[in-house]
Amino acid sequence: MSISLPTPTIQTPHVLCWLRRDLRLQDHAALHHALQSGLPVACVFVFDSTILDSLPADDVRVAFILDSLQSLQEQLRQHGSELITVHGDPVQQIPLLANHLNAQTVYANEDYEPAALTRDHAVSQSLAAQGRVLKLFKDQVIFARDEILTQQKQPYTVFTPYKRNWLARIQPSDIQAYDCSQGQWAPLPAQALPCLKELGFHEEARTKLLSPAGWQGAQTLLQQFEPRIHAYHERRDFPAKRGVSYLAPHLRFGTLSIRQAVALAWPSDSEGAATWLSELIWREFYQQFLWHHPETAQESFKPAYKNLPFPNRDDWFQAWKDGQTGYPIVDAAMRQLNQSGYMHNRLRMISASFLVKDLLIDWRWGEQYFAQKLLDYDMASNVGGWQWAASTGCDAQPYFRIFNPITQSRKFDPEGQFIRRYVPELASLDKQAIHAPWQAKQLPLAFRLGQHYPAPIVDHDTQRHLALALFKQAGEQEAAD
């Protein structure tokens, strides 16, 4: 599918702004520079077939992207222009479109994931063969790649000193918004956006979305979060409370500028704002780490744990995916993910720890499952978070610190509100029994453990000792080698 452009090739010189994970027209680095070129700017989004072809038909991300593009299209029409959408491999589509639009320059924002770096290099080479150029700009982070290094000019592998340096470096100019109000827009014929079905996806995927899409959706969430940010440090770990920002998908797809997000929290003397800012810095810490260590997307960073002999039981993995482990907080978390494409951050840590340390399943299995399901999936943060929970990555949790899912449940969902929402078969249990039904002295007469809800598939204490032995043996083996 492509826009109906005049033929033959347009004679008037244009520039092309290629939108990727930056689906907005406000505070947009590449668009700002394109508009400053003095030439008419045409905006394009490529439905990348090399990515879409591997996604399940109910993937919520495609619905979020389409809704965000609808918002973009409406804004571009107010400028007398149109959003160009094409479906295919951008390595072929971008040079073809640049040729058709007589665009000598393609503007885009940097993307630091390994596959994106390979893609951009190939597009740049193809454009260069035509005498054209791909110009890339920093946009999705405040500090990119190797802008923040240790005194020895090495990348950071520990978060706290990275954060300290990040905070020492940031200046007001780093969060100044890019002006995208001045310049020429390319007058283009109208084009209808594809529907989910035309792209090979189910229309029902849109009904799963919990987050409003597009720039306007991001602004709504940001405004709602602003009065809550000062209590963020107190409320963020409780999944039944509205304590987090819910902005992660907007940062992932760039419907929210990172500069606007940081400006909400810096500078500030609020502990809540400082805690939220730390989460944004963690995002950049993982971004720079993956850029320096792209191999960690596939293997453990710590050498001792690269070949841990996990038993990897398929039936336990399936139970974890389905939310049928018999541990209510884990099952509620997984069901939330499956139903909505969202999982609360505290629950991500609990469910990841449970998969690796209780079920003794390779962290990469869980990372890939989250990659398939999360609306806000970001490779750097997802890999970093999973390796943190698995004790295999940079600045990771020590292997001997293992979350107790029952303790975590009682602490962060004390009334069982979250569990009741996603595991309704436990709704009749009181707030003591709901966290560990098998330990309850008395259960409702109508409730049968093992019939209405599964008994635990593992014993936490037993599995904890097995996990400790597994990691300890790997460490001793490395020392001996």
Secondary structure, DSSP 4 states (H G I P E B T S, - for coil): ------SS---S-EEEEEESS---SSS-HHHHHHHTTSS-EEEEEEEEHHHHTTS-TT-HHHHHHHHHHHHHHHHHHHTT--EEEEEE-HHHHHHHHHHHTTEEEEEEE---SHHHHHHHHHHHHHHHHTT-EEEEE--S-SS-TTSS--TTS----SHHHHHHHHHHH--GGGGPPPP-SSS-B------PPPPTGGGT--GGGGGG--S--HHHHHHHHHHHHGGGGGGHHHHTT-TTS--S---HHHHHHTSS-HHHHHHHHSS---HHHHHHHHHHHHHHHHHHHHHH-GGGGTS-SSGGGTT------HHHHHHHHHT-SS-HHHHHHHHHHHHHS---HHHHHHHHHIIIIIS---HHHHHHHHHHH-TT--HHHHHHHHHHHHT-STTPPPTT----HHHHHHHHSTT-HHHHHH-GGGTTS-TTGGG-GGG-S---TT--BTTTBPPPSS-HHHHHHHHHHHHHHHHHHHHH-
